[in-house]
Amino acid sequence: MPKLSNSEYGADQELGLLKSSESKKKCKIIQFRQSGRILSAGKFCRIRQNDDEIVQIVDEMNFTMNKTLPKQVMFSVIGESEDHRAVKQYTSIAKTFFNLKNKMNFYFVTSCMKSSIVQVICEGLYKVRTSQDVKNKSLVIVGIAKNDARLWSRFCTIMEDNENSGPAIYDTPAANESHVLSPYHDHYYLLDVNQSGDCYNLRSRLEGQICACNISRADIVRMYFMVGGDFNDLEYVDYVTNVGYPVIIMAGTRGAADILTNVIQDNMDLQSAILAASNYDACWQIQNINMDQLSRIIYNINSKRNLIYIRKPNQSEFSVQIFEFAISVYNKSLNDEYRLRLFWQIVDEKKLRNDVTVAIECKDGKQQSVEYLLKCSFLMGSGEVIFFLINSNIMSYMEVLSNALDWEDCHSSSEILCAMDWLFEKGEDDLYQNLGVDLLDKMYKTSKSQNEAMQ
C-alpha cells in the first residue's frame, strides 16, 4: 500500500527528487488537492528543446489512450483572464465547449495556469464527462506552460510506494494566486525554455506532434482562442497565424484580446487601447511596452484577417459561428466542407444530395473525393445518396460497406447500422460473391462491440 509522508524538502529539492527518478517513463502522475480534498488527477512531464523527447512523450500519451476514439479537432486557448466583468464570455465559451463535447472528439489545450477562464471551462468539461467519455478519451484536456520554479513550490508531499511510482501531490490554494497550476487537466507539459520565442516554437511543435499521433485523425482541424492575455500571448497569436491556423479573439476578456479587438476594429488607436488595458492589468503599463514591436505584431496579425474572427461579448453558445469560421478557412473543396459538416454534425440531406451530384459531374471532368460526403450520408442514414454513389460507379457495395464498418467503429450510431442493413438488402449478391476474411473480421468486431455496448 502506498504511504503518504510529509515532505521535508524545499521546492528545489522536491524538483530534484522528481527529476532524479530512474523511471524510463517521462510522464509522472500528479494529484491535485485542496485542504486535503482530491480535486483531480493527471499526468505531467517536463520537456526540453528536443524533437526525440517530444515524440517519446507523445508516444506515451498515445499508449495511455490506446484503442480510444480518434480526435477530430484541437481547440487551443491562448492567454488567461481573471476579470469578473468578462463573465458573459466565460459563460459563452463554456456553453460552447459543453455542446461541442456531445458532437465531436477533441483535444482542449490551455496554458494550464490557474485563472478564472481556464478554471471555469476545464472544471466543467472535466466533471461532466461520463465514465464512457473517460474510457474512450473522447475529450482530452491538455495543459502546456513555460516551466517556472514558482510552479513547483506547491509540490508539498510525495506519495511513495515500493516502485517509487506514486503520484506527486500538488497543493492548490483556495484563493487566486499567480504562478499556480490549474487542476482538471489530463496531461500537463511544462516547457523548459528561456526565451518566449522558444516557448512558442516548442508549444507549436508539441501541439503538432499530438495532432500527428495515431490517436488523431490525419486531417485534424486546429483552431485557437485568444482570451485576455499578455504581450507574450499576443506574440503567440502572431506565430500561429503565420503558420496558417485560425484564431478566435474573445473580445471583452481584457488584456491582449481587447487591445487587438480595439485596434483591428478601429475602436481606438494603439496607445489608447494599451491605456485602457492597463486599467485592469499592470503588465500593460505603457512604460513596460516596446511600442514598435507591438505595432509590428498587430500589423502582422491584421494583415491575416481571413484567419481572425472577433467574438463580441455575448452569453450565448456559438459553436455554429465557429463552424462557419472553420468553413471559411479550411474549405478548399466539397470534401473539405463535408469533413467539417461531419465533425459539427451540421448536414442538410437535400444539400448533400445536390452536392454529391456536383462532385460526380464536376465540370473539369476530374472526379473529386467523396469520402466525407459518404460519411455524412451514413450520419444521416441516407440510403438514397449511398445508392446514387454506387449507381454512378464511384464506389462498389464492398467499398461502401468497408467504409461503413470503419466509420461505425469510431462513431457508433443507429443511422450507420441502418445504412449497413440497407446495403445487405440491396447488394446481397455482390456482397455474397466478394466478402473476404478481412471484411468478415471487421463485421465480427463491429457486432461484438455493439453487443458489449448493449450489455
Secondary structure, DSSP 8 states (H G I E B T S, - for coil): --EEEE----HHHHHHHHHT---S-S-EEEEEEETTEEEEEEEEEEE-S-HHHHHHHHHHHHHHTTT---EEEEEEEES----GGGHHHHHHHHHHHHHHHTT--EEEEE--B--HHHHHHHHHHHHH--HHHHHHTSEEEEEEEE--GGGGGGEEEEEE-TTS---EEEE--SS--SS-B-S--SEEEEE--SSHHHHHHHHHHHHHHHHHSTTEEEEEEEEEEE-S--HHHHHHHHHHHHHT--EEEETTS-HHHHHHHHHHTTSS-HHHHHHHHHTT-GGG-GGG--HHHHHHHHHHHHTTGGGEEEE-S-SS--HHHHHHHHHHHH-SSHHHHHHHHHHHT---HHHHHHHHHHHHT-TTS-----HHHHHHHHHHT-HHHHHHHHHTTSS-HHHHHHHHHHHHHHS--HHHHHHHHHHHHHSHHHHHHH--HHHHHHHHHHHHHHHHHH-
